């Protein structure tokens, strides 16, 4: 048994883990670090992280786990990239002086809503995505089974609590397949790429906890504003925004408006929410943008 499990997302939430490292300063209190194939560390409820009681999946837990992970590295201040829901967690870390003190530079990429008021904003997304244009994914879907389709649908609508006993957490995780996320994957690419979206997951490497994800999202919606705390941030940061983003622009611009330490906002043309996606030279462009910021060099792409 692990006394504490500390994981943090710095790239794709749903990528499956390939290796596990144990880091500890005390034999009786190890931290389990779950890494993906590209050395990403995943949040609780993402990838193949251990299951927790549903009530423990909160955005505050994600931030405290980030702090615990950095402490166990014993490397001093760190440079960190938070993508999507990881970007929201990182934004909240920047607003918490106790956690922000551990950060050297931060890259907030395509963030989700940072707090309750932001989560209730309505507005515009980026340019048209491939959602509704890409071929339907093949393979089995949990949503073809009526019991799962009803339960997951009601959870997504907020009409059924994620901790419902209708479907156990482990059962839901095992039932949910890559094909169930087909439209979400398509929405992460530009419309022009609808017919060349690379395969992101297989039955062998895919794992996703819909109930845990929805539970964390709900704790964000229920949280008070962090704007005043974020305005005191002093950690140098960069905000990355995709041309065909499926995120609300207002989620991203709210971070920009309230964080005075954002030194650079990088607009990424020709990509959707998944800015590094294996198509054309998108991976290299994203890496060049990130490297330039970390090395305090001019941005390689115009804004």
Protein Blocks (a to p, Z undefined) as FASTA:
>chain_A
ZZbdcdddfbdfklccfbdcdddfbfklccdddddfkopacdehiajbdcddfklmcfkl
mmmmmmmmmmmnonojaddddehjlmmmmmmmmmmmklmmmpfbdcdehiacfbfklmmp
gcddddddfehkaccdedddfklpmklmmmmmmmmnopacfkbckbcfklmmmmpcfklm
mmmmmmmpcfklmmmcccfbdfklgccdfklmmmmmmmmmmpccfklmmmmpcbdcdddd
dfklcbdfklmmmmmmmmmkbmbdcddehiafblbgoiajllmmmmmmmmmmmnopacfb
dZZ
